[in-house]
Amino acid sequence: MTTIVSEKGQITIPKALRDSLGLVPGTELDFEERDGQLLGRRVVRDDPLTRLIGLLPRADVDAELAAQRGPKWTPRIDESRHGHRR
């Protein structure tokens, strides 16, 4: 497969290669010259947060918040805490 370098130094990667390599718009490539040849590699960014996914067991967030907040407020709660009615 061949392509032509534009005046701006741009090239079009043939569709068959883009498809087989999974190159989609926005894919970052790194180029280097090795022994007179152009070598291009996909840049893989290591997102440190991605490594954390799945470390903790899934939790029911609503149940956790309800447990931390305690019972819903009622006048009786204040009466029991202060020993008198307001």
MDTraj code that builds the backbone (N, CA, C; nanometers):
import mdtraj as md
import numpy as np

residues = "MET THR THR ILE VAL SER GLU LYS GLY GLN ILE THR ILE PRO LYS ALA LEU ARG ASP SER LEU GLY LEU VAL PRO GLY THR GLU LEU ASP PHE GLU GLU ARG ASP GLY GLN LEU LEU GLY ARG ARG VAL VAL ARG ASP ASP PRO LEU THR ARG LEU ILE GLY LEU LEU PRO ARG ALA ASP VAL ASP ALA GLU LEU ALA ALA GLN ARG GLY PRO LYS TRP THR PRO ARG ILE ASP GLU SER ARG HIS GLY HIS ARG ARG".split()
xyz = np.array([
    [0.0856, -0.1178, 0.0000],
    [0.0000, 0.0000, 0.0000],
    [0.0893, 0.1229, 0.0000],
    [0.0545, 0.2170, -0.0815],
    [0.1346, 0.3394, -0.0880],
    [0.0452, 0.4598, -0.0632],
    [0.1096, 0.5679, -0.0249],
    [0.0401, 0.6941, -0.0041],
    [0.1361, 0.8063, -0.0407],
    [0.0861, 0.9261, -0.0529],
    [0.1681, 1.0405, -0.0928],
    [0.1728, 1.1407, 0.0222],
    [0.2903, 1.1937, 0.0487],
    [0.3082, 1.2952, 0.1525],
    [0.2629, 1.4291, 0.0948],
    [0.1753, 1.4987, 0.1676],
    [0.1254, 1.6284, 0.1211],
    [0.2289, 1.7378, 0.1442],
    [0.2001, 1.8578, 0.0944],
    [0.2907, 1.9720, 0.1139],
    [0.3118, 2.0023, 0.2618],
    [0.2122, 1.9727, 0.3444],
    [0.2211, 1.9980, 0.4887],
    [0.2853, 1.8813, 0.5635],
    [0.3277, 1.7763, 0.4903],
    [0.3899, 1.6613, 0.5557],
    [0.2889, 1.5593, 0.6049],
    [0.1643, 1.5734, 0.5629],
    [0.0600, 1.4815, 0.6093],
    [0.0495, 1.3618, 0.5158],
    [0.0097, 1.2492, 0.5727],
    [-0.0159, 1.1299, 0.4936],
    [-0.1529, 1.0750, 0.5303],
    [-0.2085, 0.9963, 0.4395],
    [-0.3330, 0.9263, 0.4681],
    [-0.2985, 0.7794, 0.4873],
    [-0.3321, 0.7255, 0.6023],
    [-0.3108, 0.5833, 0.6280],
    [-0.4234, 0.5086, 0.5562],
    [-0.3909, 0.4152, 0.4700],
    [-0.4952, 0.3432, 0.3965],
    [-0.5991, 0.2810, 0.4902],
    [-0.7251, 0.2839, 0.4473],
    [-0.8373, 0.2372, 0.5290],
    [-0.8177, 0.0950, 0.5778],
    [-0.7674, 0.0073, 0.4928],
    [-0.7478, -0.1323, 0.5338],
    [-0.6537, -0.1410, 0.6542],
    [-0.5478, -0.0595, 0.6532],
    [-0.4559, -0.0588, 0.7675],
    [-0.5207, 0.0035, 0.8906],
    [-0.5940, 0.1141, 0.8716],
    [-0.6633, 0.1766, 0.9858],
    [-0.7580, 0.0776, 1.0507],
    [-0.8331, 0.0051, 0.9687],
    [-0.9294, -0.0920, 1.0216],
    [-0.8590, -0.2064, 1.0943],
    [-0.7552, -0.2622, 1.0325],
    [-0.6887, -0.3776, 1.0937],
    [-0.6141, -0.3402, 1.2215],
    [-0.5686, -0.2161, 1.2299],
    [-0.4950, -0.1715, 1.3487],
    [-0.5837, -0.1012, 1.4512],
    [-0.7117, -0.0817, 1.4167],
    [-0.8036, -0.0155, 1.5096],
    [-0.7737, 0.1323, 1.5274],
    [-0.7240, 0.1966, 1.4228],
    [-0.6936, 0.3398, 1.4304],
    [-0.8202, 0.4182, 1.3996],
    [-0.8658, 0.4929, 1.4961],
    [-0.9868, 0.5736, 1.4813],
    [-0.9484, 0.7206, 1.4956],
    [-1.0355, 0.8121, 1.4523],
    [-1.0032, 0.9542, 1.4696],
    [-0.9667, 0.9845, 1.6149],
    [-0.8588, 1.0557, 1.6330],
    [-0.8127, 1.0900, 1.7672],
    [-0.7047, 0.9970, 1.8200],
    [-0.6798, 0.8848, 1.7495],
    [-0.5732, 0.7944, 1.7921],
    [-0.4405, 0.8677, 1.7806],
    [-0.3599, 0.8600, 1.8844],
    [-0.2300, 0.9274, 1.8852],
    [-0.1229, 0.8283, 1.8398],
    [-0.0376, 0.8714, 1.7466],
    [0.0696, 0.7876, 1.6951],
    [0.2040, 0.8511, 1.7254],
    [0.3041, 0.7674, 1.7487],
    [0.4406, 0.8118, 1.7703],
    [0.5244, 0.7595, 1.6539],
    [0.6027, 0.8477, 1.5910],
    [0.6836, 0.8083, 1.4767],
    [0.8309, 0.8172, 1.5125],
    [0.9090, 0.7246, 1.4563],
    [1.0539, 0.7306, 1.4689],
    [1.1169, 0.6761, 1.3415],
    [1.2391, 0.7166, 1.3193],
    [1.3136, 0.6653, 1.2049],
    [1.4060, 0.5568, 1.2562],
    [1.4008, 0.4402, 1.1920],
    [1.4866, 0.3293, 1.2325],
    [1.5452, 0.2642, 1.1071],
    [1.6742, 0.2694, 1.0963],
    [1.7445, 0.2092, 0.9821],
    [1.6875, 0.2561, 0.8489],
    [1.6594, 0.3856, 0.8391],
    [1.6099, 0.4425, 0.7145],
    [1.4625, 0.4160, 0.6877],
    [1.3926, 0.3593, 0.7846],
    [1.2491, 0.3331, 0.7687],
    [1.1699, 0.4138, 0.8703],
    [1.0478, 0.4490, 0.8333],
    [0.9571, 0.5214, 0.9226],
    [0.8762, 0.4189, 1.0004],
    [0.8811, 0.4279, 1.1317],
    [0.8084, 0.3351, 1.2174],
    [0.7065, 0.4145, 1.2971],
    [0.5811, 0.3754, 1.2875],
    [0.4743, 0.4423, 1.3620],
    [0.4105, 0.3471, 1.4603],
    [0.3888, 0.3945, 1.5839],
    [0.3254, 0.3124, 1.6877],
    [0.2140, 0.3917, 1.7539],
    [0.1106, 0.3196, 1.7930],
    [0.0013, 0.3799, 1.8680],
    [0.0548, 0.4166, 2.0067],
    [0.0207, 0.5366, 2.0530],
    [0.0579, 0.5805, 2.1876],
    [-0.0503, 0.5312, 2.2829],
    [-0.0086, 0.4552, 2.3834],
    [-0.1026, 0.4047, 2.4831],
    [-0.0771, 0.4817, 2.6118],
    [-0.1734, 0.5615, 2.6487],
    [-0.1631, 0.6397, 2.7721],
    [-0.2110, 0.5530, 2.8876],
    [-0.1320, 0.5465, 2.9913],
    [-0.1688, 0.4700, 3.1093],
    [-0.2412, 0.5630, 3.2050],
    [-0.3727, 0.5477, 3.2135],
    [-0.4528, 0.6287, 3.3040],
    [-0.4504, 0.5625, 3.4416],
    [-0.3880, 0.6253, 3.5411],
    [-0.3764, 0.5611, 3.6721],
    [-0.5114, 0.5291, 3.7355],
    [-0.6152, 0.6054, 3.7044],
    [-0.7463, 0.5770, 3.7626],
    [-0.8079, 0.4500, 3.7050],
    [-0.7762, 0.4197, 3.5799],
    [-0.8301, 0.2998, 3.5177],
    [-0.7843, 0.1751, 3.5926],
    [-0.6645, 0.1789, 3.6479],
    [-0.6139, 0.0626, 3.7217],
    [-0.6906, 0.0380, 3.8510],
    [-0.7623, 0.1375, 3.9006],
    [-0.8355, 0.1221, 4.0262],
    [-0.9719, 0.0552, 4.0084],
    [-1.0211, 0.0533, 3.8836],
    [-1.1541, -0.0027, 3.8585],
    [-1.1553, -0.1508, 3.8956],
    [-1.2522, -0.1880, 3.9769],
    [-1.2686, -0.3274, 4.0152],
    [-1.1939, -0.3688, 4.1405],
    [-1.1157, -0.2789, 4.2004],
    [-1.0424, -0.3158, 4.3214],
    [-1.1352, -0.3329, 4.4420],
    [-1.2364, -0.2497, 4.4495],
    [-1.3295, -0.2571, 4.5616],
    [-1.4579, -0.3262, 4.5187],
    [-1.5229, -0.3947, 4.6119],
    [-1.6505, -0.4578, 4.5752],
    [-1.7559, -0.3510, 4.5476],
    [-1.8519, -0.3850, 4.4641],
    [-1.9604, -0.2916, 4.4343],
    [-2.0413, -0.2655, 4.5606],
    [-2.0899, -0.1436, 4.5740],
    [-2.1676, -0.1064, 4.6925],
    [-2.2968, -0.0390, 4.6483],
    [-2.4004, -0.0546, 4.7289],
    [-2.5268, 0.0145, 4.7064],
    [-2.5116, 0.1524, 4.7702],
    [-2.4835, 0.2522, 4.6899],
    [-2.4539, 0.3865, 4.7399],
    [-2.5703, 0.4421, 4.8204],
    [-2.6937, 0.4237, 4.7732],
    [-2.8097, 0.4757, 4.8464],
    [-2.8199, 0.4131, 4.9850],
    [-2.7976, 0.2832, 4.9941],
    [-2.8043, 0.2152, 5.1241],
    [-2.6926, 0.2641, 5.2161],
    [-2.5733, 0.2833, 5.1609],
    [-2.4606, 0.3323, 5.2412],
    [-2.4891, 0.4723, 5.2965],
    [-2.5420, 0.5604, 5.2109],
    [-2.5730, 0.6962, 5.2562],
    [-2.6829, 0.6957, 5.3618],
    [-2.7846, 0.6139, 5.3427],
    [-2.8929, 0.6057, 5.4415],
    [-2.8391, 0.5572, 5.5754],
    [-2.7490, 0.4605, 5.5733],
    [-2.6920, 0.4085, 5.6975],
    [-2.6082, 0.5156, 5.7681],
    [-2.5350, 0.5947, 5.6915],
    [-2.4507, 0.6980, 5.7510],
    [-2.5325, 0.8148, 5.8038],
    [-2.6418, 0.8464, 5.7364],
    [-2.7243, 0.9597, 5.7786],
    [-2.8089, 0.9269, 5.9007],
    [-2.8430, 0.8022, 5.9194],
    [-2.9275, 0.7636, 6.0305],
    [-3.0738, 0.7823, 5.9953],
    [-3.1614, 0.7695, 6.0963],
    [-3.3051, 0.7785, 6.0685],
    [-3.3471, 0.9189, 6.0255],
    [-3.4556, 0.9237, 5.9503],
    [-3.5113, 1.0510, 5.9063],
    [-3.5550, 1.1317, 6.0288],
    [-3.5353, 1.2623, 6.0250],
    [-3.5692, 1.3467, 6.1390],
    [-3.7196, 1.3459, 6.1645],
    [-3.7548, 1.3396, 6.2910],
    [-3.8932, 1.3559, 6.3358],
    [-3.8882, 1.4324, 6.4673],
    [-4.0000, 1.4967, 6.5074],
    [-3.9999, 1.5667, 6.6371],
    [-3.9657, 1.4732, 6.7533],
    [-4.0024, 1.3465, 6.7423],
    [-3.9729, 1.2510, 6.8508],
    [-3.8227, 1.2346, 6.8726],
    [-3.7464, 1.2446, 6.7666],
    [-3.6010, 1.2315, 6.7818],
    [-3.5487, 1.3428, 6.8717],
    [-3.5944, 1.4669, 6.8493],
    [-3.5508, 1.5772, 6.9347],
    [-3.6004, 1.5597, 7.0775],
    [-3.7231, 1.5096, 7.0943],
    [-3.7770, 1.4894, 7.2285],
    [-3.6924, 1.3884, 7.3053],
    [-3.6515, 1.2828, 7.2360],
    [-3.5733, 1.1802, 7.3066],
    [-3.4324, 1.2306, 7.3362],
    [-3.3804, 1.3178, 7.2563],
    [-3.2445, 1.3680, 7.2792],
    [-3.2417, 1.4747, 7.3890],
    [-3.3452, 1.5589, 7.3922],
    [-3.3452, 1.6719, 7.4852],
    [-3.4374, 1.6506, 7.6044],
    [-3.5158, 1.5465, 7.6033],
    [-3.6022, 1.5160, 7.7160],
    [-3.7246, 1.6066, 7.7297],
    [-3.7526, 1.6903, 7.6347],
    [-3.8717, 1.7755, 7.6423],
    [-3.9206, 1.8104, 7.5027],
    [-4.0428, 1.8604, 7.4980],
    [-4.1019, 1.9026, 7.3703],
    [-4.0628, 2.0456, 7.3421],
    [-4.0566, 2.0771, 7.2172],
    [-4.0264, 2.2152, 7.1776],
    [-4.1511, 2.2893, 7.1465],
])
top = md.Topology()
chain = top.add_chain()
for i, resn in enumerate(residues, 1):
    res = top.add_residue(resn, chain, resSeq=i)
    for name in ("N", "CA", "C"):
        top.add_atom(name, md.element.get_by_symbol(name[0]), res)
traj = md.Trajectory(xyz[None], top)
